[in-house]
Amino acid sequence: MSVSHPANLSEVYAQHHATGERLGKSFMEDTRAVLFRNWIGEEKTILDLGGRDGTLTRHFMSGNQVVIGDIDVGALASARENYGVDIAEVDLNARLPFEDNSYDIVVLAEVLEHLPYPQITLAEIQRVLKPGGFLIGSIPLAYHIKDRWQVLRGRKLWVDGDPTHVQFFKHDELIDFFNNFLDVEDVVPLKGGRKAHWFPKLFARDVAFRCRKAA
């Protein structure tokens, strides 16, 4: 029996989004939308990397100039059709097709964990951000208490989860990683209650972050 395999990364994510019914949905959409809107404000130039079909992007488009960059051209076409947003096909493992110091905000929401070469991506984000600009996003953390229990039981991290996750950051590792490129201003648990805020290394599983490029 022959098995059809995607030919390139664009096809990988087009297939992944379609089979997982991920288009038209966004993880913790309401929670992230409110936080991101507060962090972003208005009258900003925004580059939403990995924004897919614009499901989350639409919440911070009003009053801003937004471009969605993604490798899934089908999702980008949906974003343009549904929300009238500017789009760009980009490979986050290569140089971004944007000028230096060109954006007030770069959004990287639920994307970093998918990147085989995150150092390339962060260096490019640092390049395209204006001085004083912000990287805003979110990511699932690894090695919180539930993950540690999984490992002790001999199971892989997220064994039943998303097969495209290739990066597994602990809380402090994430902060150290960002600090190589930008200044970390906030890392906020998205759920988990008081325990996640008081003891993020153990109980914060999903966090939002805000990092600033030096002026």
C-alpha beads as a LAMMPS data file, in Angstrom:
LAMMPS data file: protein, C-alpha beads

215 atoms
214 bonds

1 atom types
1 bond types

-500.0 500.0 xlo xhi
-500.0 500.0 ylo yhi
-500.0 500.0 zlo zhi

Masses

1 110.0

Atoms # bond

1 1 1 0.000 0.000 0.000
2 1 1 1.434 3.369 -0.998
3 1 1 1.403 6.258 1.450
4 1 1 1.279 9.854 0.270
5 1 1 3.754 12.117 2.046
6 1 1 3.799 15.924 1.889
7 1 1 6.515 17.148 -0.466
8 1 1 7.548 20.264 1.471
9 1 1 6.974 22.182 4.689
10 1 1 4.118 24.188 3.210
11 1 1 2.272 20.973 2.368
12 1 1 3.084 19.507 5.796
13 1 1 1.297 22.361 7.557
14 1 1 -1.533 22.585 5.051
15 1 1 -2.219 18.901 5.692
16 1 1 -1.713 19.285 9.445
17 1 1 -4.160 22.191 9.687
18 1 1 -6.748 20.417 7.555
19 1 1 -6.631 17.007 9.251
20 1 1 -6.678 18.494 12.739
21 1 1 -9.552 20.829 11.911
22 1 1 -7.351 23.670 13.157
23 1 1 -8.486 26.352 10.732
24 1 1 -11.154 28.617 12.177
25 1 1 -10.024 27.721 15.695
26 1 1 -7.453 29.216 18.037
27 1 1 -6.257 27.779 21.357
28 1 1 -7.633 29.758 24.324
29 1 1 -8.782 32.352 21.815
30 1 1 -10.832 34.558 24.143
31 1 1 -8.161 34.683 26.856
32 1 1 -5.326 35.456 24.470
33 1 1 -7.382 37.950 22.456
34 1 1 -8.045 40.163 25.488
35 1 1 -4.437 40.042 26.687
36 1 1 -2.940 40.645 23.252
37 1 1 -5.274 43.574 22.551
38 1 1 -4.249 45.192 25.836
39 1 1 -0.568 44.673 25.107
40 1 1 -0.760 45.840 21.483
41 1 1 -3.090 48.848 21.550
42 1 1 -3.715 50.759 18.315
43 1 1 -1.866 52.637 15.583
44 1 1 0.748 49.894 15.332
45 1 1 2.366 48.070 12.435
46 1 1 2.024 44.367 13.242
47 1 1 3.544 41.226 11.751
48 1 1 1.685 38.098 12.874
49 1 1 4.010 35.176 12.176
50 1 1 2.277 31.822 11.974
51 1 1 -1.100 33.581 12.031
52 1 1 -2.631 30.973 9.692
53 1 1 -6.161 31.990 8.663
54 1 1 -6.362 35.035 10.936
55 1 1 -8.660 33.539 13.572
56 1 1 -6.677 35.134 16.419
57 1 1 -5.337 38.016 14.340
58 1 1 -8.802 39.490 13.782
59 1 1 -9.000 40.414 17.467
60 1 1 -6.187 42.980 17.233
61 1 1 -6.625 44.227 13.644
62 1 1 -8.825 47.216 14.477
63 1 1 -6.846 50.459 14.383
64 1 1 -3.659 48.688 13.304
65 1 1 -1.830 47.836 10.093
66 1 1 -1.385 44.052 10.043
67 1 1 0.429 41.508 7.887
68 1 1 0.022 37.767 8.470
69 1 1 3.070 35.682 7.568
70 1 1 2.669 31.922 7.260
71 1 1 3.884 28.974 5.211
72 1 1 0.359 27.608 4.641
73 1 1 -0.762 29.485 1.527
74 1 1 -4.288 28.088 1.744
75 1 1 -4.724 29.450 5.259
76 1 1 -3.324 32.801 4.136
77 1 1 -5.837 32.956 1.300
78 1 1 -8.638 32.391 3.816
79 1 1 -7.294 35.192 6.018
80 1 1 -7.242 37.623 3.125
81 1 1 -10.716 36.605 1.954
82 1 1 -12.356 36.647 5.391
83 1 1 -10.637 39.635 7.015
84 1 1 -9.082 41.660 4.195
85 1 1 -5.689 41.439 5.875
86 1 1 -2.365 41.685 4.037
87 1 1 -0.544 38.361 3.756
88 1 1 2.949 37.058 3.020
89 1 1 4.199 33.529 2.462
90 1 1 7.160 33.058 4.809
91 1 1 9.456 30.284 5.972
92 1 1 10.266 30.890 9.628
93 1 1 13.474 28.867 9.282
94 1 1 14.939 31.388 6.831
95 1 1 15.402 35.131 6.381
96 1 1 12.093 36.974 6.543
97 1 1 11.150 39.039 3.462
98 1 1 10.811 42.297 5.416
99 1 1 13.010 45.344 5.935
100 1 1 15.029 45.997 9.082
101 1 1 13.247 47.953 11.845
102 1 1 9.885 47.826 10.061
103 1 1 7.325 46.625 12.660
104 1 1 6.130 47.919 16.021
105 1 1 4.845 44.483 17.029
106 1 1 5.628 40.913 16.014
107 1 1 3.147 38.271 17.169
108 1 1 4.322 34.663 17.605
109 1 1 1.353 32.805 19.073
110 1 1 1.610 29.028 19.542
111 1 1 4.436 28.920 16.993
112 1 1 7.798 28.706 18.775
113 1 1 7.268 25.075 19.795
114 1 1 6.972 24.117 16.110
115 1 1 10.292 25.600 14.964
116 1 1 13.331 23.369 14.403
117 1 1 15.639 26.416 14.361
118 1 1 14.105 28.957 16.768
119 1 1 17.367 30.903 16.999
120 1 1 17.025 31.836 13.323
121 1 1 13.456 32.999 13.850
122 1 1 14.233 35.115 16.923
123 1 1 17.221 36.734 15.236
124 1 1 14.965 37.664 12.318
125 1 1 12.272 38.991 14.643
126 1 1 14.883 41.114 16.381
127 1 1 15.958 42.436 12.981
128 1 1 12.495 43.417 11.698
129 1 1 11.267 44.936 14.978
130 1 1 11.627 48.669 15.362
131 1 1 13.760 49.844 18.300
132 1 1 11.468 49.734 21.319
133 1 1 9.124 47.324 19.527
134 1 1 7.610 44.229 21.107
135 1 1 7.444 40.511 20.463
136 1 1 4.144 39.193 21.826
137 1 1 3.030 35.587 21.832
138 1 1 2.221 32.397 23.665
139 1 1 3.601 28.886 24.041
140 1 1 2.918 25.641 25.930
141 1 1 5.676 24.941 28.440
142 1 1 7.225 21.556 29.098
143 1 1 8.317 19.911 32.347
144 1 1 5.603 21.344 34.540
145 1 1 4.422 18.875 37.158
146 1 1 2.123 16.910 34.834
147 1 1 4.883 16.461 32.264
148 1 1 7.357 15.380 34.931
149 1 1 4.933 12.698 36.031
150 1 1 4.602 11.550 32.418
151 1 1 8.380 11.228 32.084
152 1 1 8.661 9.331 35.380
153 1 1 6.106 6.883 33.987
154 1 1 8.353 6.350 30.978
155 1 1 6.195 8.239 28.501
156 1 1 7.283 10.862 26.005
157 1 1 6.250 14.473 26.410
158 1 1 2.900 15.169 24.726
159 1 1 2.821 11.606 23.396
160 1 1 -0.834 12.018 22.481
161 1 1 -0.505 15.637 21.442
162 1 1 0.611 17.605 18.409
163 1 1 3.261 15.741 16.362
164 1 1 4.584 19.023 14.957
165 1 1 5.835 20.155 18.389
166 1 1 9.628 19.924 18.245
167 1 1 10.702 22.368 20.994
168 1 1 10.102 21.764 24.698
169 1 1 10.949 24.781 26.852
170 1 1 10.967 24.867 30.626
171 1 1 9.876 28.150 32.225
172 1 1 13.379 29.436 32.945
173 1 1 14.766 28.101 29.664
174 1 1 12.195 30.119 27.749
175 1 1 13.178 33.327 29.538
176 1 1 16.893 32.663 29.009
177 1 1 16.276 31.945 25.329
178 1 1 14.395 35.202 24.756
179 1 1 16.985 37.204 26.680
180 1 1 19.568 36.260 24.048
181 1 1 17.672 38.468 21.592
182 1 1 15.239 40.756 23.436
183 1 1 14.415 41.988 26.931
184 1 1 11.719 39.889 28.607
185 1 1 9.063 42.078 30.237
186 1 1 6.256 39.600 30.993
187 1 1 5.677 35.853 31.110
188 1 1 2.064 35.313 32.187
189 1 1 0.304 31.980 32.847
190 1 1 -2.845 31.682 30.740
191 1 1 -4.462 29.175 33.075
192 1 1 -3.716 27.243 36.233
193 1 1 -4.972 29.782 38.748
194 1 1 -2.939 31.040 41.680
195 1 1 -0.644 28.012 41.681
196 1 1 0.543 28.817 38.167
197 1 1 1.269 32.443 39.129
198 1 1 3.008 31.607 42.407
199 1 1 4.920 28.534 41.199
200 1 1 5.176 28.836 37.403
201 1 1 8.012 26.311 37.088
202 1 1 5.700 23.592 38.397
203 1 1 2.179 24.607 37.441
204 1 1 2.312 26.974 34.440
205 1 1 1.574 24.918 31.360
206 1 1 0.546 27.623 28.885
207 1 1 1.998 31.129 29.036
208 1 1 1.879 34.405 27.135
209 1 1 5.037 36.480 26.784
210 1 1 6.000 40.042 25.953
211 1 1 9.578 40.948 25.040
212 1 1 11.008 44.326 24.022
213 1 1 13.729 45.265 21.575
214 1 1 16.121 47.798 23.036
215 1 1 15.436 51.363 21.894

Bonds

1 1 1 2
2 1 2 3
3 1 3 4
4 1 4 5
5 1 5 6
6 1 6 7
7 1 7 8
8 1 8 9
9 1 9 10
10 1 10 11
11 1 11 12
12 1 12 13
13 1 13 14
14 1 14 15
15 1 15 16
16 1 16 17
17 1 17 18
18 1 18 19
19 1 19 20
20 1 20 21
21 1 21 22
22 1 22 23
23 1 23 24
24 1 24 25
25 1 25 26
26 1 26 27
27 1 27 28
28 1 28 29
29 1 29 30
30 1 30 31
31 1 31 32
32 1 32 33
33 1 33 34
34 1 34 35
35 1 35 36
36 1 36 37
37 1 37 38
38 1 38 39
39 1 39 40
40 1 40 41
41 1 41 42
42 1 42 43
43 1 43 44
44 1 44 45
45 1 45 46
46 1 46 47
47 1 47 48
48 1 48 49
49 1 49 50
50 1 50 51
51 1 51 52
52 1 52 53
53 1 53 54
54 1 54 55
55 1 55 56
56 1 56 57
57 1 57 58
58 1 58 59
59 1 59 60
60 1 60 61
61 1 61 62
62 1 62 63
63 1 63 64
64 1 64 65
65 1 65 66
66 1 66 67
67 1 67 68
68 1 68 69
69 1 69 70
70 1 70 71
71 1 71 72
72 1 72 73
73 1 73 74
74 1 74 75
75 1 75 76
76 1 76 77
77 1 77 78
78 1 78 79
79 1 79 80
80 1 80 81
81 1 81 82
82 1 82 83
83 1 83 84
84 1 84 85
85 1 85 86
86 1 86 87
87 1 87 88
88 1 88 89
89 1 89 90
90 1 90 91
91 1 91 92
92 1 92 93
93 1 93 94
94 1 94 95
95 1 95 96
96 1 96 97
97 1 97 98
98 1 98 99
99 1 99 100
100 1 100 101
101 1 101 102
102 1 102 103
103 1 103 104
104 1 104 105
105 1 105 106
106 1 106 107
107 1 107 108
108 1 108 109
109 1 109 110
110 1 110 111
111 1 111 112
112 1 112 113
113 1 113 114
114 1 114 115
115 1 115 116
116 1 116 117
117 1 117 118
118 1 118 119
119 1 119 120
120 1 120 121
121 1 121 122
122 1 122 123
123 1 123 124
124 1 124 125
125 1 125 126
126 1 126 127
127 1 127 128
128 1 128 129
129 1 129 130
130 1 130 131
131 1 131 132
132 1 132 133
133 1 133 134
134 1 134 135
135 1 135 136
136 1 136 137
137 1 137 138
138 1 138 139
139 1 139 140
140 1 140 141
141 1 141 142
142 1 142 143
143 1 143 144
144 1 144 145
145 1 145 146
146 1 146 147
147 1 147 148
148 1 148 149
149 1 149 150
150 1 150 151
151 1 151 152
152 1 152 153
153 1 153 154
154 1 154 155
155 1 155 156
156 1 156 157
157 1 157 158
158 1 158 159
159 1 159 160
160 1 160 161
161 1 161 162
162 1 162 163
163 1 163 164
164 1 164 165
165 1 165 166
166 1 166 167
167 1 167 168
168 1 168 169
169 1 169 170
170 1 170 171
171 1 171 172
172 1 172 173
173 1 173 174
174 1 174 175
175 1 175 176
176 1 176 177
177 1 177 178
178 1 178 179
179 1 179 180
180 1 180 181
181 1 181 182
182 1 182 183
183 1 183 184
184 1 184 185
185 1 185 186
186 1 186 187
187 1 187 188
188 1 188 189
189 1 189 190
190 1 190 191
191 1 191 192
192 1 192 193
193 1 193 194
194 1 194 195
195 1 195 196
196 1 196 197
197 1 197 198
198 1 198 199
199 1 199 200
200 1 200 201
201 1 201 202
202 1 202 203
203 1 203 204
204 1 204 205
205 1 205 206
206 1 206 207
207 1 207 208
208 1 208 209
209 1 209 210
210 1 210 211
211 1 211 212
212 1 212 213
213 1 213 214
214 1 214 215
